[in-house]
Amino acid sequence: MGFIEETGVAQHYRDARIAPIYEGTNGIQAMDLVVRKLPMADGEIVRGQIASLRDAVESVRESNLPAFGATAERLHEAVEALSEATEWMLETLPNSRDHAYAGATPYLRLFGLASGGAYLARGALAAGRKDAGTANEQIAIARFFAEHCAIEASGLARTVVSGADAVIEASQHALPA
């Protein structure tokens, strides 16, 4: 299709190329999440979002649909990993900003994995109420994401919670004064 603007392909190409820039857009968004969004209302806004993700996971569990496989379990693990990292960030940010900043990028990725998985599952459940054929496709996508992507969440949470010292020490050696 090329890059003809009328089809929308060009916009998708531009968006996809900017997404993985580590210290560009993603780094800025990660810092914004940790420095500005997370502390809002003493963390209650993010905690509310996590509660919403838990509700989505519980809905999958309650559906008892075999097609979901281990979706509920994997998403539960991802959401709990996000909750753990969130609480660590909220405790650490006021006292050791450098440690919180060091975990900002993996925290953003963790947030995206937990949220993305929960939203895919919620969409699959909604599709099931409308059309069984579409539901099977949506459930398959949600299951794939939960079982192949969201499983990274616990590792990211460990990186956020206990990886800051390595980042700080490496940066001190890599960036001479």
C-alpha positions in Angstrom: 0.0 0.0 0.0 3.0 2.3 0.3 2.7 5.4 2.4 -0.5 6.9 1.0 -2.1 9.2 3.6 -5.7 8.3 2.6 -5.3 4.7 3.8 -4.0 5.5 7.3 -1.0 3.2 6.8 1.5 6.1 6.9 0.3 7.1 10.4 0.6 3.6 11.6 4.2 3.4 10.2 5.1 6.7 11.9 3.6 5.6 15.2 5.3 2.2 15.2 8.7 3.7 14.5 8.5 6.1 17.4 7.2 3.6 20.0 10.6 1.9 20.8 12.7 5.0 21.3 14.0 4.3 24.8 15.1 7.7 26.0 12.7 9.5 23.7 9.0 9.3 24.0 8.9 6.2 26.2 11.4 7.6 28.6 9.5 10.9 28.9 6.2 9.1 29.4 7.8 6.8 32.0 9.1 9.8 34.0 5.8 11.6 33.6 4.0 8.5 35.0 6.3 8.3 38.0 6.8 11.9 38.8 3.4 13.4 38.0 0.7 10.8 37.6 1.6 8.3 40.3 1.7 10.8 43.2 -1.6 12.4 42.3 -4.1 12.1 45.2 -1.3 10.2 47.2 -1.5 7.4 44.7 -5.2 6.7 45.0 -5.8 7.3 41.3 -3.4 4.6 40.3 -4.7 2.3 43.0 -8.1 2.9 41.6 -6.9 1.9 38.2 -5.3 -1.3 39.6 -8.6 -2.1 41.4 -10.3 -1.8 38.0 -7.8 -4.2 36.5 -8.4 -6.6 39.3 -12.2 -6.5 38.6 -11.5 -7.4 34.9 -9.3 -10.3 36.0 -12.0 -11.5 38.4 -14.6 -11.3 35.6 -12.5 -13.6 33.5 -12.1 -16.0 36.4 -15.9 -16.0 37.1 -16.7 -16.6 33.4 -15.3 -20.2 33.7 -14.8 -20.3 30.0 -12.2 -23.0 29.1 -11.1 -21.1 26.1 -9.4 -18.5 28.4 -7.0 -21.2 29.6 -4.6 -19.6 32.2 -5.6 -16.0 31.3 -7.0 -15.2 34.7 -4.0 -16.6 36.6 -1.4 -14.9 34.4 -3.3 -11.5 34.5 -3.7 -11.8 38.2 0.1 -12.2 38.5 0.6 -9.2 36.3 -1.8 -7.0 38.2 -0.3 -8.0 41.5 3.2 -7.3 40.2 2.0 -3.9 39.2 0.5 -3.3 42.6 3.7 -4.3 44.3 5.8 -2.0 42.1 3.3 0.8 42.6 3.5 0.6 46.4 7.3 0.5 46.2 7.3 3.6 43.9 5.0 5.5 46.2 7.2 4.7 49.3 10.5 5.4 47.5 9.7 8.5 45.5 9.6 11.0 48.4 12.9 9.7 49.9 15.0 8.5 47.0 14.0 10.0 43.7 17.0 8.5 41.9 15.9 5.0 42.9 12.3 5.7 41.7 13.6 7.3 38.5 15.8 4.3 37.8 12.7 2.1 37.7 10.5 4.4 35.7 10.9 2.7 32.3 10.3 -0.8 33.5 7.4 0.5 35.6 5.8 2.0 32.5 6.2 -1.3 30.6 4.7 -3.2 33.6 1.8 -0.8 33.7 1.2 -1.4 30.0 1.4 -5.2 30.2 -1.1 -5.4 33.2 -3.5 -2.9 31.6 -3.2 -4.3 28.1 -4.0 -7.8 29.3 -6.9 -6.7 31.4 -8.4 -4.6 28.6 -8.0 -7.5 26.1 -9.8 -9.8 28.5 -12.5 -7.3 29.2 -13.0 -6.8 25.5 -13.2 -10.6 24.9 -15.9 -10.9 27.6 -17.9 -8.1 26.0 -17.6 -9.6 22.6 -19.0 -12.9 24.0 -22.1 -11.1 25.1 -22.6 -9.9 21.5 -21.3 -12.6 19.1 -19.9 -16.0 19.9 -17.7 -16.1 16.8 -16.0 -12.8 17.5 -15.7 -13.8 21.2 -13.6 -16.9 20.3 -11.2 -14.7 18.3 -11.0 -12.1 21.1 -10.5 -14.7 23.8 -7.7 -16.3 21.8 -6.0 -12.9 21.5 -6.4 -12.2 25.2 -5.2 -15.6 26.1 -2.1 -15.3 23.9 -1.3 -11.9 25.4 -1.7 -13.2 29.0 0.2 -16.4 28.5 3.0 -15.0 26.3 3.4 -11.3 27.1 2.0 -10.5 30.5 4.2 -13.1 32.1 7.0 -10.6 31.9 5.3 -8.6 34.6 6.9 -10.2 37.6 10.4 -9.7 36.2 9.7 -6.1 35.5 8.4 -5.7 39.1 11.6 -7.1 40.4 13.6 -4.7 38.2 11.6 -1.8 39.5 11.8 -2.8 43.2 15.4 -4.1 43.3 17.2 -2.9 40.2 17.9 0.7 41.0 21.3 0.3 42.7 22.7 -1.4 39.6 21.4 1.4 37.3 22.7 4.1 39.6 26.2 2.4 40.0 26.5 1.8 36.3 25.6 5.4 35.5 28.2 6.7 37.9 30.9 4.7 36.1 29.6 5.3 32.6 29.1 9.0 32.9 32.3 10.7 34.2 31.9 13.9 36.2 
